[in-house]
Amino acid sequence: MSIKQKAVKGVVWSVIQNWGSQAVSLIVFLILARLLTPEAFGLVALANVFLAFMQIFTEQGFTKALIQRSKLEPEHLDTAFWSNLVGGVLLTIIGFLGAKYIAGIFAQPKLIPILKCLCFLFFVNSIGHVHKAILSRELAFKIMAIRTLIAIFISGLVGIIMAVAGLGVWSIVSQQMVFESVVVLIMWQAVDWRPSFKFSGQHFRDLFSFGINIIGLKFLKFLNKRSDNLLIGYFLGEVALGYYAIAYRVLQVMTQLLIGTSNQVALPTFSKLQEEPERFRQAFYRVTELTSLVAFPAFVGMATLTPELVVSVFGEQWISSIPVMRVLAFAGIIHSLSYFNTSVFMAMGKPIWKLWLTLFEAIFTLIACLLVVKWGIAAVACAYVISIYLVFPIGLGAINRVIGVPILIYLQQFVTPAIATLIMAAVIFLTKYLLVEAIDAKILLIVGTVIGVITYGLAIQLLNPKLFQYLLELLLMVRSRKKLVK
């Protein structure tokens, strides 16, 4: 099977994984949002800030190093596994002993038992990193899709049952614990490889020379992605963070649905094309264009219909999240344009480039959010969005240096989706203006969504008939996925 066929097959299964898992995850999330308080979500969000920081060091960047290497020896796998395991055990101990201190920083004693429980995920995750790398190298996204769907269903059921039973924040904690445990268990069942009691210093250095840049990159991404949560939790408290966390969770779900599907396949596919620059560029053009065609209207549509979405889906108790969700929708647009940059740098063996870019963005974002946090969660959201837009041109210039992508040619592929999205947004706003007094929020949400989809499709057809025809052919290919994955 050729790289292209494997990539197409991987994309199909990645679509099944992302859309199926996010659909189930979203249903569970909505049910829990109805059953639990902003405080519960805020406490877990605070705990996850600490967990995300510690998780940086559990696998030393070896997972991506294993995926990126063109030649992989058994000693690479054994060395990576035992290094990850030792790191996971040490971080579990550190997390358990340091829970009281971390909770004290935020003046939240309720965090102590939550942190002590969740820190065991460091050990659980550490024994699954190599297996995940093996599946990714083999583009075995069918197995990865199945394990994710099963884990989300089981963990979601546990979380809902506990929430109905009145266990509050522990329903979210248990859901998280069960999900990660099931994922690792299924991967061990799916992959035949088992670690040998071997450790090679030379192979450790091979992986670490690449992985150290990943560690630095993850640390900077933590500052970039979590600094807003950290500052809100510290200065504004867990309730404000709960409102912000709900809005940010919607952004994450949307991003995973619309962008993560292709990105999951991008790194292993790009890595196989690293010695064929022209094919690499064409693959990069195509994946970014297709992503923008879906992401632009989705995020702008969400911004125009945010009040109706929050009231209808989450309930009136989450109205304070509306301005934050509306602002963060525009972060999704820029994410859709730059999401594949990381895969390009990794595939070309230049993680240090992404490291420096993320350093600049992290510092910029941290300072921006710190300056405005006193004005509330909406101000923090605005600062975060503005900062990533200002950094975007720098990343684009770096991509041009690495794979020779002319900036004007790169930007031309976004003209059609951008214009069509603006037309769609104008029609939705007009619809809301005419119907807002006549129908309730739920009906208006449905009507606005349907009209937006139809308008966007017609606009694409009028502006670029060839592109519209290509999309139809692509949809037909996805519908025939059963033939592709046999």
FENNORLIN-V620867 format. One record per backbone hydrogen bond with DSSP energy under -0.5 kcal/mol. CO is the residue of the C=O (numbers start at 1). NH is the residue of the N-H. If there is no record, write none. Layout:
BEGIN
CO:NH
CO:NH
END
This chain:
BEGIN
2:6
3:7
4:8
5:9
6:10
7:11
8:12
9:13
10:14
11:15
12:16
13:17
14:18
15:19
15:20
16:20
17:21
18:22
19:23
20:24
21:25
22:26
23:27
24:28
25:29
26:30
27:31
28:32
29:33
30:34
31:35
32:36
37:41
38:42
39:43
40:44
41:45
42:46
43:47
44:48
45:49
46:49
46:50
47:51
48:52
49:53
50:54
51:55
52:56
53:56
54:57
55:58
55:59
59:62
61:65
62:66
63:67
64:68
65:69
73:76
73:77
74:78
75:79
76:80
77:81
78:82
79:83
80:84
81:85
82:86
83:87
84:88
85:89
86:90
87:91
88:92
89:93
90:94
91:95
92:96
93:97
94:98
95:99
96:99
98:102
99:103
100:104
101:105
102:106
103:108
104:107
108:111
109:112
110:114
111:115
112:116
113:117
114:118
115:119
117:120
118:121
119:122
120:124
121:125
122:126
123:127
124:127
125:128
125:129
128:132
129:133
130:134
131:135
132:136
133:137
134:138
135:140
136:139
139:141
140:144
141:145
142:146
143:147
144:148
145:149
146:150
147:151
148:152
149:153
150:154
151:155
152:156
153:157
154:158
155:159
156:160
157:161
158:162
159:163
160:164
161:165
162:167
163:166
167:170
168:171
168:172
169:172
169:173
170:174
171:175
172:176
173:177
174:178
175:179
176:180
177:181
178:182
179:183
180:184
181:185
182:186
183:187
184:188
185:189
186:190
187:191
196:198
199:201
200:204
201:205
202:206
203:207
204:208
205:209
206:210
207:210
207:211
208:212
210:213
210:214
211:215
212:216
213:217
214:218
215:219
216:220
217:221
218:222
219:223
220:224
221:225
222:226
223:227
226:230
227:231
228:232
229:233
230:234
231:235
232:236
232:237
237:241
238:242
239:243
240:244
241:245
242:246
243:247
244:248
245:249
246:250
247:251
248:252
249:253
250:254
251:255
252:256
253:257
254:258
255:259
255:260
256:261
259:262
259:263
260:264
262:265
262:266
263:267
265:269
266:270
267:271
268:272
269:273
270:273
271:274
273:276
276:280
277:281
278:282
279:283
280:284
281:285
282:286
283:287
284:288
285:289
286:290
287:291
288:292
289:293
290:294
291:294
291:295
292:296
294:298
295:299
296:300
297:301
298:302
299:303
300:304
301:305
303:306
305:309
306:310
307:311
308:312
309:313
309:314
310:314
310:315
315:318
316:319
318:321
319:322
321:325
322:326
323:327
324:328
325:329
327:330
328:331
328:332
329:333
330:334
331:335
332:336
333:337
334:338
335:339
338:341
340:344
341:345
342:346
343:347
344:348
345:350
346:349
350:353
350:354
351:355
352:356
353:357
354:358
355:359
356:360
357:361
358:362
359:363
360:364
361:365
362:366
363:367
364:368
365:369
366:370
367:371
368:372
369:373
372:375
373:376
376:380
377:381
378:382
379:383
380:384
381:385
382:386
383:387
384:388
385:389
386:390
387:391
388:392
389:393
391:394
391:395
392:396
393:397
394:398
395:399
396:400
397:401
398:402
399:403
400:404
404:406
406:410
407:411
408:412
409:413
410:413
411:414
412:415
414:418
415:419
416:420
417:421
418:422
419:423
420:424
421:425
422:426
423:427
424:428
425:429
426:430
427:431
428:432
429:433
430:434
431:435
432:436
435:438
435:439
440:444
441:445
442:446
443:447
444:448
445:449
446:450
447:451
448:452
449:453
450:454
451:455
452:456
453:457
454:458
455:459
456:460
457:461
458:462
459:463
460:464
464:468
465:469
466:470
467:471
468:472
469:473
470:474
471:475
472:476
473:477
474:478
475:479
476:480
478:481
480:483
480:484
481:485
483:486
END
